[in-house]
Amino acid sequence: MTEQQEAERLRALEARLAELKARQDPPPATESHHSLAHAAWRMVLELVSGLGIGAAIGYGLDVLLDTRPFLLVVFTLLGFAAGISTMLRTARELQDKTDKAGKASAARKEGGTGG
């Protein structure tokens, strides 16, 4: 009967270890330096491309309609506004992703602390 009790204790210990391993949080996913640099370059390119596209459209319309500086200035400002809008949307996406990761981590910690 001693062997049976030891086998039972061993199974209980294995079950408890499996439960603790399942509860254990994986290492937190942190943004690496490269992914943050990627996001920064993405935002810069969005702004510059908005400016460039707006300026190109304005210059093209100025040449076609012979209204030299007027449409270039207008469409450059519109391109700048579009670039800023796109940058803000990207920043909001990154913030939402960070918030979701933080909430998921907090939920895992709350569920794992019950003794």
C-alpha positions in Angstrom: 0.0 0.0 0.0 2.9 2.3 0.5 3.8 2.1 -3.2 0.2 2.9 -4.1 0.2 6.0 -1.8 3.6 7.2 -3.3 2.2 6.7 -6.8 -0.9 8.7 -5.9 1.3 11.5 -4.3 3.4 11.5 -7.4 0.4 11.9 -9.7 -1.0 14.7 -7.6 2.4 16.4 -7.6 2.6 16.1 -11.4 -0.9 17.5 -11.8 0.0 20.4 -9.5 3.2 21.2 -11.5 1.3 21.0 -14.8 -1.3 23.5 -13.4 1.4 25.9 -12.2 3.2 25.7 -15.5 0.0 26.5 -17.3 -0.6 29.5 -15.1 2.8 30.9 -15.5 3.0 34.0 -17.6 5.1 33.9 -20.7 7.8 36.6 -20.8 6.2 40.0 -21.6 6.3 40.9 -25.2 8.3 44.1 -25.4 8.7 46.3 -28.4 12.2 45.9 -29.7 14.2 48.9 -30.8 13.9 47.9 -34.4 10.1 47.8 -34.4 9.9 51.2 -32.8 12.3 52.6 -35.4 10.1 51.0 -38.0 7.0 52.7 -36.7 8.9 56.1 -36.6 10.1 55.7 -40.2 6.7 54.7 -41.3 5.2 57.9 -39.8 7.9 60.0 -41.4 7.4 58.4 -44.8 3.6 59.0 -44.5 4.1 62.7 -43.9 6.7 63.1 -46.7 4.7 61.1 -49.2 1.6 63.2 -48.5 3.7 66.4 -49.0 5.3 65.0 -52.2 2.0 63.8 -53.7 0.2 67.0 -52.9 3.1 69.1 -54.3 3.2 67.0 -57.5 -0.6 67.3 -58.0 -0.5 71.0 -57.4 2.5 71.6 -59.7 0.8 69.5 -62.5 -2.4 71.4 -62.2 -0.5 74.7 -62.1 1.2 73.8 -65.4 -2.1 72.7 -67.0 -4.2 75.6 -65.9 -1.4 78.2 -65.9 -2.0 79.3 -62.3 1.6 79.0 -61.3 2.1 79.2 -57.5 -1.5 79.0 -56.4 -2.5 75.4 -56.8 1.0 74.2 -55.8 0.6 75.9 -52.4 -2.9 74.7 -51.9 -2.2 71.1 -52.8 1.0 71.0 -50.8 -1.0 72.2 -47.7 -3.6 69.5 -48.5 -0.9 66.9 -48.8 0.6 68.0 -45.5 -2.8 67.7 -43.8 -3.3 64.2 -45.4 0.1 63.2 -44.1 -0.6 64.4 -40.6 -4.0 62.6 -40.7 -2.3 59.3 -41.7 0.4 59.7 -39.1 -2.2 60.2 -36.4 -4.1 57.1 -37.6 -0.9 55.1 -37.4 -0.2 56.4 -33.9 -3.7 55.5 -32.8 -3.2 51.9 -34.2 0.1 51.5 -32.3 -1.6 52.9 -29.1 -4.5 50.5 -29.5 -2.1 47.6 -29.9 -0.2 48.6 -26.8 -3.4 49.0 -24.8 -4.7 45.5 -25.8 -1.3 43.9 -24.9 -1.4 45.7 -21.5 -5.0 44.6 -20.8 -4.2 41.0 -21.8 -1.2 41.0 -19.5 -3.2 42.4 -16.6 -5.9 39.8 -17.2 -3.3 37.0 -17.1 -1.9 38.3 -13.9 -5.3 38.6 -12.2 -6.2 35.0 -13.2 -2.8 33.7 -12.1 -2.7 35.1 -8.6 -5.6 33.2 -7.2 -4.0 30.9 -4.6 
